Amino acid sequence: MDFVLSGVAACCACLFTNPLEVVKTRMQIHYRNVFHAFYTIGKVDGLAGLQKGLVPALNYQLVMNGVRLGSYAILETGGYIHSGGRVSPVKSVAAGAVAGVLGAIIGSPMYLVKTHLQSQSTASIAVGHQYQHQGMLHALVCIRKEHGILGLWRGASAAVPRVMVGSACQLSTFSAAKEFVSDLQVFPLNSWLVSLSAGMISSVFVVLGMTPFDVISTRLYNQPIDSRGKGLLYSGFISCFSQTIRKEGIFGLYKGIGASYFRLGPHTILSLLFWNELRKVYYKDRQLASRPR
């Protein structure tokens, strides 16, 4: 049930933040800033253009965060992230990283398709390489047909470290911040405001940790490929990282960080809030149901 609750929480957050993901994805390829991207996409592609790739995005959140948050929830419930009754920074970082790796590997095909679809746009404003997928299933079939089953995991070399770092930052800081805010006693016990505040703190660390990996991941997933499925611009994570540093400097790794926060910040806050509250409701109901009548 932890996996189901985690996936549902992430999907709820995705409904609100997918337009920001579209803007962030295109900014990392070309657009100047958040407002330029929003204006251009809305003007040419219409409001529907801001929800490009929603279906694979929801599937990605359901699979990746269902596994990631669900795994962490099991470790947390089992007491594996605590030492002496308090959250252990080392253990929570390690648990978040392991959960992130599991989620990234399983969810990588959905992330690949999502990135392709969100990068597609009308010819007059097209940026970066344009795939001509007609939808999620069409994209999965085409990639599988042209590049084999392993082609669905192209770009995973960037996605795994990206999600691993982001997950370690997000879940460890969320657990520690939730404990810290509770200790301050500024909100009622078990108030949703505790998880909201903890999510806001966590969101800052997530964006700082994930944006460089996010930029590299987006560029690896969206580059053109040859008949053998190999990238024409970058050979892998290290190649993309070094080329970005050489051509654009360290700030090239933080391209679109404004859009990244506008998307990752709210998504982190909402997904952690929904996740925490759904688990509280579920376990409260279970406790009530288990009481003798």
C-alpha positions as CSV (number, residue, x, y, z in Angstrom):
1,M,0.0,0.0,0.0
2,D,2.9,2.3,0.6
3,F,3.8,2.0,-3.1
4,V,0.3,2.9,-4.2
5,L,-0.1,5.9,-1.9
6,S,3.3,7.2,-3.0
7,G,2.4,6.9,-6.7
8,V,-1.0,8.6,-6.2
9,A,0.6,11.4,-4.2
10,A,3.2,12.1,-7.0
11,C,0.5,12.0,-9.7
12,C,-1.7,14.5,-7.9
13,A,1.3,16.9,-7.7
14,C,2.1,16.2,-11.4
15,L,-1.3,17.5,-12.5
16,F,-0.4,20.9,-11.1
17,T,3.3,21.0,-12.1
18,N,3.4,19.4,-15.6
19,P,3.2,22.8,-17.4
20,L,6.3,23.9,-15.5
21,E,8.0,20.7,-16.5
22,V,7.3,21.5,-20.2
23,V,8.7,25.0,-19.8
24,K,11.8,23.7,-17.9
25,T,12.5,21.0,-20.5
26,R,12.4,23.5,-23.4
27,M,14.4,26.1,-21.6
28,Q,17.2,23.6,-21.0
29,I,17.4,23.2,-24.8
30,H,17.0,26.8,-25.9
31,Y,14.5,29.4,-24.6
32,R,15.9,32.5,-22.8
33,N,13.9,32.5,-19.6
34,V,10.7,31.2,-17.9
35,F,8.5,34.0,-19.2
36,H,9.8,33.8,-22.8
37,A,9.1,30.1,-22.8
38,F,5.6,30.4,-21.2
39,Y,4.6,33.2,-23.6
40,T,6.0,31.5,-26.8
41,I,4.5,28.0,-26.0
42,G,1.1,29.5,-25.0
43,K,1.0,31.8,-28.1
44,V,1.9,29.2,-30.7
45,D,0.9,25.8,-29.2
46,G,-2.0,27.1,-27.1
47,L,-2.8,26.2,-23.5
48,A,-2.8,22.5,-24.4
49,G,0.9,22.8,-25.3
50,L,1.6,23.5,-21.7
51,Q,0.3,20.0,-20.8
52,K,2.4,18.2,-23.4
53,G,3.5,14.7,-22.3
54,L,1.0,14.6,-19.4
55,V,0.1,10.9,-19.8
56,P,3.7,9.6,-19.8
57,A,4.5,12.2,-17.0
58,L,1.7,10.7,-14.9
59,N,2.9,7.2,-15.7
60,Y,6.4,8.2,-14.8
61,Q,5.4,9.6,-11.5
62,L,3.2,6.6,-10.7
63,V,6.0,4.2,-11.4
64,M,9.2,6.1,-10.4
65,N,7.9,7.8,-7.3
66,G,5.7,4.9,-6.4
67,V,8.8,2.8,-6.1
68,R,11.0,5.6,-4.7
69,L,8.8,7.0,-2.0
70,G,7.3,3.5,-1.3
71,S,10.7,2.0,-0.7
72,Y,11.7,4.9,1.6
73,A,8.4,4.7,3.5
74,I,9.1,1.0,4.2
75,L,12.7,1.8,5.4
76,E,11.3,4.7,7.5
77,T,8.5,2.6,9.1
78,G,11.1,-0.1,9.9
79,G,13.2,2.3,11.8
80,Y,16.2,2.0,9.4
81,I,16.7,5.8,9.0
82,H,16.8,6.5,12.8
83,S,19.5,6.3,15.5
84,G,18.6,6.7,19.1
85,G,15.0,7.7,18.2
86,R,16.1,10.6,15.9
87,V,16.6,10.9,12.2
88,S,20.1,9.9,11.2
89,P,21.5,12.2,8.4
90,V,23.8,9.4,7.1
91,K,21.1,6.7,7.2
92,S,18.4,8.9,5.7
93,V,20.7,10.1,2.9
94,A,21.7,6.5,2.1
95,A,18.0,5.3,2.2
96,G,16.9,8.2,-0.1
97,A,19.7,7.4,-2.5
98,V,18.9,3.7,-2.7
99,A,15.2,4.4,-3.1
100,G,16.1,6.9,-5.9
101,V,18.2,4.4,-7.8
102,L,15.4,1.8,-7.7
103,G,12.9,4.4,-8.9
104,A,15.1,5.8,-11.6
105,I,15.9,2.4,-13.2
106,I,12.3,1.3,-13.3
107,G,10.9,4.6,-14.4
108,S,13.6,5.5,-17.0
109,P,11.5,4.4,-20.1
110,M,8.7,6.7,-19.1
111,Y,11.1,9.6,-18.5
112,L,12.6,9.1,-22.0
113,V,9.1,9.2,-23.7
114,K,8.0,12.1,-21.5
115,T,11.1,14.2,-22.5
116,H,10.6,13.4,-26.2
117,L,6.9,14.5,-26.1
118,Q,7.5,17.6,-24.0
119,S,10.2,18.7,-26.4
120,Q,8.0,18.5,-29.4
121,S,6.5,21.7,-30.6
122,T,5.1,23.6,-33.6
123,A,7.8,24.0,-36.4
124,S,7.9,27.8,-36.0
125,I,9.1,27.6,-32.4
126,A,10.8,24.1,-32.4
127,V,14.0,23.9,-30.4
128,G,16.5,21.0,-30.2
129,H,16.0,17.7,-31.9
130,Q,12.3,17.0,-32.7
131,Y,10.9,13.5,-32.5
132,Q,7.6,12.9,-34.3
133,H,5.8,10.7,-31.7
134,Q,2.0,10.6,-31.8
135,G,1.6,9.7,-28.2
136,M,3.0,7.6,-25.3
137,L,2.3,4.1,-26.7
138,H,3.4,5.1,-30.2
139,A,6.7,6.4,-28.8
140,L,7.3,3.2,-26.8
141,V,6.6,1.1,-29.8
142,C,8.8,3.2,-32.1
143,I,11.7,3.2,-29.7
144,R,11.4,-0.5,-29.1
145,K,11.2,-1.2,-32.8
146,E,14.1,0.9,-33.9
147,H,16.6,0.4,-31.0
148,G,15.5,-2.7,-29.2
149,I,14.3,-3.1,-25.6
150,L,17.5,-1.5,-24.2
151,G,16.8,1.6,-26.3
152,L,14.1,2.4,-23.8
153,W,16.8,2.9,-21.2
154,R,18.8,5.3,-23.3
155,G,19.9,8.2,-21.1
156,A,19.6,6.2,-17.9
157,S,23.2,6.8,-17.2
158,A,22.2,10.4,-16.4
159,A,18.8,9.7,-14.9
160,V,20.1,7.3,-12.3
161,P,22.6,9.7,-10.7
162,R,20.1,12.5,-11.1
163,V,17.3,10.8,-9.2
164,M,19.8,9.3,-6.7
165,V,21.1,12.7,-5.7
166,G,17.7,14.4,-5.8
167,S,16.1,11.6,-3.8
168,A,18.9,11.7,-1.2
169,C,18.6,15.5,-0.9
170,Q,14.8,15.5,-0.8
171,L,13.9,12.6,1.5
172,S,16.8,13.2,4.0
173,T,16.1,16.9,4.3
174,F,12.3,16.3,4.5
175,S,12.6,13.8,7.3
176,A,15.1,16.1,9.2
177,A,13.0,19.2,8.6
178,K,9.8,17.6,9.7
179,E,11.5,16.5,12.9
180,F,12.9,20.0,13.4
181,V,9.6,21.8,12.7
182,S,7.8,19.5,15.1
183,D,10.3,20.2,17.8
184,L,9.7,23.9,17.4
185,Q,6.0,23.3,18.3
186,V,4.8,26.2,16.2
187,F,2.0,24.1,14.7
188,P,-0.4,21.6,16.3
189,L,0.8,18.0,16.6
190,N,0.5,16.1,13.3
191,S,-0.7,19.2,11.5
192,W,-0.4,19.2,7.7
193,L,1.5,22.5,8.1
194,V,4.5,20.6,9.5
195,S,4.9,18.5,6.3
196,L,4.2,21.6,4.2
197,S,7.0,23.6,5.9
198,A,9.3,20.6,5.7
199,G,8.6,20.2,2.0
200,M,9.4,23.9,1.4
201,I,12.8,23.5,3.1
202,S,13.5,20.3,1.2
203,S,12.6,21.9,-2.1
204,V,15.6,24.3,-2.0
205,F,18.1,21.5,-1.5
206,V,16.5,19.3,-4.2
207,V,16.8,22.0,-6.8
208,L,20.4,22.8,-6.0
209,G,21.3,19.2,-6.1
210,M,19.3,18.1,-9.1
211,T,19.5,20.9,-11.7
212,P,22.9,20.0,-13.1
213,F,21.8,16.3,-13.5
214,D,18.5,17.5,-14.9
215,V,20.2,19.6,-17.6
216,I,22.5,16.7,-18.6
217,S,19.7,14.2,-18.5
218,T,17.4,16.3,-20.7
219,R,20.2,16.8,-23.3
220,L,21.1,13.1,-23.4
221,Y,17.5,12.0,-23.7
222,N,16.7,14.5,-26.4
223,Q,19.8,14.3,-28.6
224,P,19.5,12.9,-32.2
225,I,20.8,9.3,-32.5
226,D,22.2,7.1,-35.3
227,S,20.8,3.8,-36.7
228,R,22.5,1.9,-33.9
229,G,20.9,4.0,-31.2
230,K,24.0,5.9,-30.2
231,G,23.9,9.7,-29.5
232,L,25.3,12.0,-32.2
233,L,26.1,14.8,-29.7
234,Y,27.2,13.1,-26.5
235,S,28.5,9.6,-25.8
236,G,27.2,9.6,-22.3
237,F,27.0,11.4,-18.9
238,I,30.7,12.4,-18.7
239,S,30.8,13.6,-22.3
240,C,27.7,15.8,-21.9
241,F,29.0,17.1,-18.5
242,S,32.4,18.0,-19.9
243,Q,31.1,19.6,-23.1
244,T,28.6,21.7,-21.2
245,I,31.3,23.0,-18.8
246,R,33.7,23.7,-21.6
247,K,31.2,25.6,-23.8
248,E,28.9,27.2,-21.3
249,G,30.9,27.2,-18.0
250,I,29.6,26.0,-14.6
251,F,26.4,28.1,-15.0
252,G,25.6,26.0,-18.0
253,L,24.8,23.2,-15.6
254,Y,22.2,25.5,-13.9
255,K,20.6,26.6,-17.1
256,G,16.9,26.9,-16.5
257,I,17.3,26.8,-12.7
258,G,14.5,29.3,-12.3
259,A,12.1,27.1,-14.3
260,S,13.6,24.1,-12.4
261,Y,12.6,25.6,-9.1
262,F,9.2,26.7,-10.4
263,R,8.6,23.0,-11.3
264,L,10.7,21.0,-8.8
265,G,9.9,23.3,-5.9
266,P,6.1,23.1,-6.1
267,H,6.3,19.4,-7.1
268,T,8.5,18.6,-4.1
269,I,6.2,20.5,-1.7
270,L,3.0,19.1,-3.1
271,S,4.1,15.4,-3.6
272,L,5.6,15.3,-0.1
273,L,2.6,17.0,1.4
274,F,0.2,14.6,-0.3
275,W,2.4,11.6,0.5
276,N,2.6,12.4,4.1
277,E,-1.1,13.2,4.6
278,L,-2.3,10.1,2.6
279,R,-0.1,7.9,4.7
280,K,-1.4,9.5,7.9
281,V,-5.0,8.9,6.8
282,Y,-4.4,5.4,5.7
283,Y,-2.5,4.3,8.9
284,K,-5.1,6.1,11.1
285,D,-7.9,4.2,9.4
286,R,-6.0,0.9,9.8
287,Q,-5.5,1.6,13.5
288,L,-9.2,2.3,14.0
289,A,-10.2,-0.8,12.0
290,S,-7.9,-3.0,14.1
291,R,-9.4,-1.9,17.4
292,P,-11.6,-4.4,19.1
293,R,-15.3,-3.5,18.9
